[in-house]
Amino acid sequence: MKRLISRTAMGLAAAALAVGGLTTTAQAAPAAVADNGDPTLTDVYIWATDVNLRQQPTTDSPRLAVRSQWWADAVCQTQGQMVHDPAVGSNNWWTAVQEFAGSDIAWVNNLYIRGGEKIAGVRDC
């Protein structure tokens, strides 16, 4: 039930984003992993607050959205810019996430995703 509520909330958030930004500016999913409802996507949890979702796996890339304690569909992960956070550590792995299957892609550094340096179950890009 908790999972269903989370999915419903993500759907509503995605509808709001369609009006405001993420869906119009994010890069397309890498061709080899485009989803279109693929049930093999891995659910990931962004555990931190005020986490930037980026257009590319680098902090120099435009910020597309900010999320706090949020579930997303992970498309794939790759190494990108090293991110240092004194409270959490350092990591150069980034995960491409979607609001829901088939939506646009945004990148989150794995420091802020539950699961460690490289997230188990999320394929490489």
Biotite code that builds the C-alpha atoms (Angstrom):
import biotite.structure as struc

atoms = struc.array([
    struc.Atom([0.000, 0.000, 0.000], chain_id="A", res_id=1, res_name="MET", atom_name="CA", element="C"),
    struc.Atom([2.825, 2.393, 0.905], chain_id="A", res_id=2, res_name="LYS", atom_name="CA", element="C"),
    struc.Atom([4.404, 1.648, -2.491], chain_id="A", res_id=3, res_name="ARG", atom_name="CA", element="C"),
    struc.Atom([1.119, 2.374, -4.317], chain_id="A", res_id=4, res_name="LEU", atom_name="CA", element="C"),
    struc.Atom([0.784, 5.715, -2.539], chain_id="A", res_id=5, res_name="ILE", atom_name="CA", element="C"),
    struc.Atom([4.381, 6.579, -3.448], chain_id="A", res_id=6, res_name="SER", atom_name="CA", element="C"),
    struc.Atom([3.749, 5.711, -7.123], chain_id="A", res_id=7, res_name="ARG", atom_name="CA", element="C"),
    struc.Atom([0.556, 7.806, -7.159], chain_id="A", res_id=8, res_name="THR", atom_name="CA", element="C"),
    struc.Atom([2.419, 10.765, -5.663], chain_id="A", res_id=9, res_name="ALA", atom_name="CA", element="C"),
    struc.Atom([5.154, 10.411, -8.299], chain_id="A", res_id=10, res_name="MET", atom_name="CA", element="C"),
    struc.Atom([2.545, 10.443, -11.041], chain_id="A", res_id=11, res_name="GLY", atom_name="CA", element="C"),
    struc.Atom([1.032, 13.653, -9.689], chain_id="A", res_id=12, res_name="LEU", atom_name="CA", element="C"),
    struc.Atom([4.481, 15.231, -9.364], chain_id="A", res_id=13, res_name="ALA", atom_name="CA", element="C"),
    struc.Atom([5.261, 14.287, -12.949], chain_id="A", res_id=14, res_name="ALA", atom_name="CA", element="C"),
    struc.Atom([2.085, 15.938, -14.163], chain_id="A", res_id=15, res_name="ALA", atom_name="CA", element="C"),
    struc.Atom([3.075, 19.119, -12.343], chain_id="A", res_id=16, res_name="ALA", atom_name="CA", element="C"),
    struc.Atom([6.537, 18.970, -13.904], chain_id="A", res_id=17, res_name="LEU", atom_name="CA", element="C"),
    struc.Atom([5.068, 18.753, -17.379], chain_id="A", res_id=18, res_name="ALA", atom_name="CA", element="C"),
    struc.Atom([3.836, 22.281, -16.823], chain_id="A", res_id=19, res_name="VAL", atom_name="CA", element="C"),
    struc.Atom([6.993, 23.527, -15.135], chain_id="A", res_id=20, res_name="GLY", atom_name="CA", element="C"),
    struc.Atom([10.158, 22.114, -16.544], chain_id="A", res_id=21, res_name="GLY", atom_name="CA", element="C"),
    struc.Atom([11.768, 18.694, -16.164], chain_id="A", res_id=22, res_name="LEU", atom_name="CA", element="C"),
    struc.Atom([9.939, 17.109, -19.078], chain_id="A", res_id=23, res_name="THR", atom_name="CA", element="C"),
    struc.Atom([10.896, 19.863, -21.502], chain_id="A", res_id=24, res_name="THR", atom_name="CA", element="C"),
    struc.Atom([14.612, 20.220, -20.756], chain_id="A", res_id=25, res_name="THR", atom_name="CA", element="C"),
    struc.Atom([16.026, 16.822, -19.797], chain_id="A", res_id=26, res_name="ALA", atom_name="CA", element="C"),
    struc.Atom([18.109, 14.780, -22.207], chain_id="A", res_id=27, res_name="GLN", atom_name="CA", element="C"),
    struc.Atom([16.606, 11.716, -23.809], chain_id="A", res_id=28, res_name="ALA", atom_name="CA", element="C"),
    struc.Atom([17.381, 8.293, -22.372], chain_id="A", res_id=29, res_name="ALA", atom_name="CA", element="C"),
    struc.Atom([20.415, 6.603, -23.906], chain_id="A", res_id=30, res_name="PRO", atom_name="CA", element="C"),
    struc.Atom([19.085, 4.749, -26.971], chain_id="A", res_id=31, res_name="ALA", atom_name="CA", element="C"),
    struc.Atom([20.207, 1.361, -25.687], chain_id="A", res_id=32, res_name="ALA", atom_name="CA", element="C"),
    struc.Atom([18.155, 1.712, -22.508], chain_id="A", res_id=33, res_name="VAL", atom_name="CA", element="C"),
    struc.Atom([15.057, 3.665, -23.590], chain_id="A", res_id=34, res_name="ALA", atom_name="CA", element="C"),
    struc.Atom([12.269, 2.286, -21.438], chain_id="A", res_id=35, res_name="ASP", atom_name="CA", element="C"),
    struc.Atom([8.679, 2.763, -22.644], chain_id="A", res_id=36, res_name="ASN", atom_name="CA", element="C"),
    struc.Atom([7.210, 0.858, -19.689], chain_id="A", res_id=37, res_name="GLY", atom_name="CA", element="C"),
    struc.Atom([10.020, -1.674, -19.197], chain_id="A", res_id=38, res_name="ASP", atom_name="CA", element="C"),
    struc.Atom([9.383, -3.496, -15.902], chain_id="A", res_id=39, res_name="PRO", atom_name="CA", element="C"),
    struc.Atom([13.132, -4.158, -15.512], chain_id="A", res_id=40, res_name="THR", atom_name="CA", element="C"),
    struc.Atom([13.801, -0.627, -14.235], chain_id="A", res_id=41, res_name="LEU", atom_name="CA", element="C"),
    struc.Atom([15.087, -0.532, -10.673], chain_id="A", res_id=42, res_name="THR", atom_name="CA", element="C"),
    struc.Atom([13.318, 1.577, -8.064], chain_id="A", res_id=43, res_name="ASP", atom_name="CA", element="C"),
    struc.Atom([15.762, 3.779, -6.163], chain_id="A", res_id=44, res_name="VAL", atom_name="CA", element="C"),
    struc.Atom([15.266, 6.039, -3.174], chain_id="A", res_id=45, res_name="TYR", atom_name="CA", element="C"),
    struc.Atom([16.831, 9.485, -2.913], chain_id="A", res_id=46, res_name="ILE", atom_name="CA", element="C"),
    struc.Atom([17.229, 9.637, 0.849], chain_id="A", res_id=47, res_name="TRP", atom_name="CA", element="C"),
    struc.Atom([18.562, 13.191, 1.234], chain_id="A", res_id=48, res_name="ALA", atom_name="CA", element="C"),
    struc.Atom([16.748, 16.525, 1.053], chain_id="A", res_id=49, res_name="THR", atom_name="CA", element="C"),
    struc.Atom([17.138, 19.198, -1.624], chain_id="A", res_id=50, res_name="ASP", atom_name="CA", element="C"),
    struc.Atom([19.008, 16.930, -4.061], chain_id="A", res_id=51, res_name="VAL", atom_name="CA", element="C"),
    struc.Atom([19.721, 18.436, -7.482], chain_id="A", res_id=52, res_name="ASN", atom_name="CA", element="C"),
    struc.Atom([18.636, 16.481, -10.556], chain_id="A", res_id=53, res_name="LEU", atom_name="CA", element="C"),
    struc.Atom([20.948, 17.424, -13.429], chain_id="A", res_id=54, res_name="ARG", atom_name="CA", element="C"),
    struc.Atom([20.813, 17.350, -17.214], chain_id="A", res_id=55, res_name="GLN", atom_name="CA", element="C"),
    struc.Atom([24.194, 15.523, -17.367], chain_id="A", res_id=56, res_name="GLN", atom_name="CA", element="C"),
    struc.Atom([26.258, 13.604, -14.742], chain_id="A", res_id=57, res_name="PRO", atom_name="CA", element="C"),
    struc.Atom([28.162, 16.722, -13.634], chain_id="A", res_id=58, res_name="THR", atom_name="CA", element="C"),
    struc.Atom([27.493, 19.592, -11.229], chain_id="A", res_id=59, res_name="THR", atom_name="CA", element="C"),
    struc.Atom([28.268, 22.029, -14.065], chain_id="A", res_id=60, res_name="ASP", atom_name="CA", element="C"),
    struc.Atom([25.182, 20.787, -15.910], chain_id="A", res_id=61, res_name="SER", atom_name="CA", element="C"),
    struc.Atom([21.877, 22.668, -15.605], chain_id="A", res_id=62, res_name="PRO", atom_name="CA", element="C"),
    struc.Atom([19.693, 21.735, -12.649], chain_id="A", res_id=63, res_name="ARG", atom_name="CA", element="C"),
    struc.Atom([16.373, 20.352, -13.870], chain_id="A", res_id=64, res_name="LEU", atom_name="CA", element="C"),
    struc.Atom([14.640, 19.796, -10.544], chain_id="A", res_id=65, res_name="ALA", atom_name="CA", element="C"),
    struc.Atom([15.212, 19.404, -6.811], chain_id="A", res_id=66, res_name="VAL", atom_name="CA", element="C"),
    struc.Atom([13.880, 16.396, -4.904], chain_id="A", res_id=67, res_name="ARG", atom_name="CA", element="C"),
    struc.Atom([13.761, 15.336, -1.264], chain_id="A", res_id=68, res_name="SER", atom_name="CA", element="C"),
    struc.Atom([13.217, 11.798, 0.028], chain_id="A", res_id=69, res_name="GLN", atom_name="CA", element="C"),
    struc.Atom([11.823, 10.618, -3.287], chain_id="A", res_id=70, res_name="TRP", atom_name="CA", element="C"),
    struc.Atom([11.375, 7.333, -5.179], chain_id="A", res_id=71, res_name="TRP", atom_name="CA", element="C"),
    struc.Atom([12.362, 7.148, -8.859], chain_id="A", res_id=72, res_name="ALA", atom_name="CA", element="C"),
    struc.Atom([12.899, 4.634, -11.642], chain_id="A", res_id=73, res_name="ASP", atom_name="CA", element="C"),
    struc.Atom([16.609, 4.142, -12.360], chain_id="A", res_id=74, res_name="ALA", atom_name="CA", element="C"),
    struc.Atom([17.437, 3.678, -16.028], chain_id="A", res_id=75, res_name="VAL", atom_name="CA", element="C"),
    struc.Atom([21.196, 3.164, -15.779], chain_id="A", res_id=76, res_name="CYS", atom_name="CA", element="C"),
    struc.Atom([24.328, 4.476, -14.049], chain_id="A", res_id=77, res_name="GLN", atom_name="CA", element="C"),
    struc.Atom([27.674, 5.761, -15.243], chain_id="A", res_id=78, res_name="THR", atom_name="CA", element="C"),
    struc.Atom([30.798, 7.404, -13.930], chain_id="A", res_id=79, res_name="GLN", atom_name="CA", element="C"),
    struc.Atom([30.804, 11.192, -14.152], chain_id="A", res_id=80, res_name="GLY", atom_name="CA", element="C"),
    struc.Atom([32.163, 14.106, -12.199], chain_id="A", res_id=81, res_name="GLN", atom_name="CA", element="C"),
    struc.Atom([33.416, 13.338, -8.688], chain_id="A", res_id=82, res_name="MET", atom_name="CA", element="C"),
    struc.Atom([31.138, 14.908, -6.076], chain_id="A", res_id=83, res_name="VAL", atom_name="CA", element="C"),
    struc.Atom([32.449, 15.704, -2.588], chain_id="A", res_id=84, res_name="HIS", atom_name="CA", element="C"),
    struc.Atom([30.045, 16.228, 0.298], chain_id="A", res_id=85, res_name="ASP", atom_name="CA", element="C"),
    struc.Atom([31.736, 16.607, 3.709], chain_id="A", res_id=86, res_name="PRO", atom_name="CA", element="C"),
    struc.Atom([28.725, 15.114, 5.478], chain_id="A", res_id=87, res_name="ALA", atom_name="CA", element="C"),
    struc.Atom([28.440, 12.074, 3.200], chain_id="A", res_id=88, res_name="VAL", atom_name="CA", element="C"),
    struc.Atom([31.700, 11.416, 1.343], chain_id="A", res_id=89, res_name="GLY", atom_name="CA", element="C"),
    struc.Atom([32.735, 11.354, -2.315], chain_id="A", res_id=90, res_name="SER", atom_name="CA", element="C"),
    struc.Atom([31.441, 9.498, -5.355], chain_id="A", res_id=91, res_name="ASN", atom_name="CA", element="C"),
    struc.Atom([31.758, 9.726, -9.130], chain_id="A", res_id=92, res_name="ASN", atom_name="CA", element="C"),
    struc.Atom([28.878, 7.362, -9.970], chain_id="A", res_id=93, res_name="TRP", atom_name="CA", element="C"),
    struc.Atom([25.660, 8.965, -11.230], chain_id="A", res_id=94, res_name="TRP", atom_name="CA", element="C"),
    struc.Atom([22.271, 7.368, -11.897], chain_id="A", res_id=95, res_name="THR", atom_name="CA", element="C"),
    struc.Atom([19.868, 8.372, -14.666], chain_id="A", res_id=96, res_name="ALA", atom_name="CA", element="C"),
    struc.Atom([16.402, 8.530, -13.082], chain_id="A", res_id=97, res_name="VAL", atom_name="CA", element="C"),
    struc.Atom([12.864, 9.033, -14.336], chain_id="A", res_id=98, res_name="GLN", atom_name="CA", element="C"),
    struc.Atom([9.770, 10.336, -12.565], chain_id="A", res_id=99, res_name="GLU", atom_name="CA", element="C"),
    struc.Atom([7.941, 7.316, -13.970], chain_id="A", res_id=100, res_name="PHE", atom_name="CA", element="C"),
    struc.Atom([8.641, 4.829, -16.770], chain_id="A", res_id=101, res_name="ALA", atom_name="CA", element="C"),
    struc.Atom([8.960, 6.641, -20.088], chain_id="A", res_id=102, res_name="GLY", atom_name="CA", element="C"),
    struc.Atom([9.446, 10.157, -18.721], chain_id="A", res_id=103, res_name="SER", atom_name="CA", element="C"),
    struc.Atom([12.521, 12.293, -19.349], chain_id="A", res_id=104, res_name="ASP", atom_name="CA", element="C"),
    struc.Atom([15.895, 11.563, -17.760], chain_id="A", res_id=105, res_name="ILE", atom_name="CA", element="C"),
    struc.Atom([17.683, 13.469, -15.015], chain_id="A", res_id=106, res_name="ALA", atom_name="CA", element="C"),
    struc.Atom([20.975, 12.543, -13.293], chain_id="A", res_id=107, res_name="TRP", atom_name="CA", element="C"),
    struc.Atom([21.551, 12.137, -9.544], chain_id="A", res_id=108, res_name="VAL", atom_name="CA", element="C"),
    struc.Atom([24.892, 11.463, -7.889], chain_id="A", res_id=109, res_name="ASN", atom_name="CA", element="C"),
    struc.Atom([24.817, 8.097, -6.113], chain_id="A", res_id=110, res_name="ASN", atom_name="CA", element="C"),
    struc.Atom([25.880, 9.738, -2.835], chain_id="A", res_id=111, res_name="LEU", atom_name="CA", element="C"),
    struc.Atom([22.240, 10.669, -2.376], chain_id="A", res_id=112, res_name="TYR", atom_name="CA", element="C"),
    struc.Atom([20.679, 7.374, -3.472], chain_id="A", res_id=113, res_name="ILE", atom_name="CA", element="C"),
    struc.Atom([20.244, 4.555, -0.980], chain_id="A", res_id=114, res_name="ARG", atom_name="CA", element="C"),
    struc.Atom([22.526, 1.692, -1.938], chain_id="A", res_id=115, res_name="GLY", atom_name="CA", element="C"),
    struc.Atom([26.161, 2.757, -1.866], chain_id="A", res_id=116, res_name="GLY", atom_name="CA", element="C"),
    struc.Atom([28.820, 3.885, -4.298], chain_id="A", res_id=117, res_name="GLU", atom_name="CA", element="C"),
    struc.Atom([27.421, 1.867, -7.220], chain_id="A", res_id=118, res_name="LYS", atom_name="CA", element="C"),
    struc.Atom([23.774, 0.882, -6.926], chain_id="A", res_id=119, res_name="ILE", atom_name="CA", element="C"),
    struc.Atom([23.121, -2.876, -7.101], chain_id="A", res_id=120, res_name="ALA", atom_name="CA", element="C"),
    struc.Atom([20.494, -3.819, -9.671], chain_id="A", res_id=121, res_name="GLY", atom_name="CA", element="C"),
    struc.Atom([20.992, -0.702, -11.807], chain_id="A", res_id=122, res_name="VAL", atom_name="CA", element="C"),
    struc.Atom([22.685, -1.493, -15.116], chain_id="A", res_id=123, res_name="ARG", atom_name="CA", element="C"),
    struc.Atom([25.604, 0.486, -16.508], chain_id="A", res_id=124, res_name="ASP", atom_name="CA", element="C"),
    struc.Atom([24.884, 2.988, -19.286], chain_id="A", res_id=125, res_name="CYS", atom_name="CA", element="C"),
])
